[in-house]
Amino acid sequence: MADVLVTGINKKDRNSTHEGITHLGNPSANWKWPRAAVIASIENNTNTFFTNVNGNRGDIRVIDGPNGPYVRTIADGKLNDNLLSLPELP
């Protein structure tokens, strides 16, 4: 199982608070995956994913929401939205 650093995201509308993340990735590591592939990888225990914002690690977890599963970070035992603070992927 690989521990994978996520450094960027894509959203359909970057400024929308209602549109979800469509892709996660790391251009330095030359990868960009659809959200569904990241969710499947986490649920199948194939990979773990995390962010590193200002030196703070945030582990990415799958959350079951009213509109289906989505990804979110958890750091220090608290859910937060570090993913949304990441830059847009090319």
PEWOFEN-V754287 format. One record per backbone hydrogen bond with DSSP energy under -1.0 kcal/mol. CO is the residue of the C=O (numbers start at 1). NH is the residue of the N-H. E is the energy in kcal/mol with one decimal. If there is no record, write none. Layout:
co: [CO & CO]
nh: [NH & NH]
e: [E & E]
This chain:
co: [2 & 4 & 8 & 9 & 10 & 10 & 13 & 22 & 23 & 24 & 25 & 25 & 26 & 26 & 31 & 33 & 34 & 35 & 36 & 37 & 38 & 39 & 40 & 41 & 41 & 42 & 48 & 49 & 50 & 51 & 53 & 56 & 58 & 59 & 61 & 63 & 65 & 68 & 70 & 72 & 73 & 74 & 75 & 78 & 80 & 82 & 83 & 87]
nh: [48 & 50 & 25 & 89 & 22 & 23 & 16 & 35 & 10 & 33 & 7 & 8 & 29 & 31 & 26 & 24 & 38 & 39 & 40 & 41 & 42 & 43 & 44 & 46 & 47 & 45 & 4 & 60 & 6 & 58 & 56 & 53 & 51 & 74 & 72 & 70 & 68 & 65 & 63 & 61 & 80 & 59 & 78 & 75 & 73 & 85 & 86 & 9]
e: [-2.8 & -2.3 & -2.0 & -2.0 & -3.1 & -1.2 & -1.8 & -2.7 & -2.0 & -3.0 & -2.4 & -1.7 & -1.0 & -1.4 & -2.5 & -2.4 & -1.7 & -2.7 & -2.4 & -2.2 & -2.4 & -2.8 & -2.2 & -2.6 & -1.1 & -1.5 & -3.3 & -2.9 & -3.2 & -2.1 & -1.8 & -2.1 & -2.3 & -2.6 & -2.1 & -2.3 & -1.7 & -1.4 & -3.3 & -3.4 & -2.4 & -1.9 & -2.0 & -2.2 & -1.0 & -1.1 & -1.4 & -2.2]
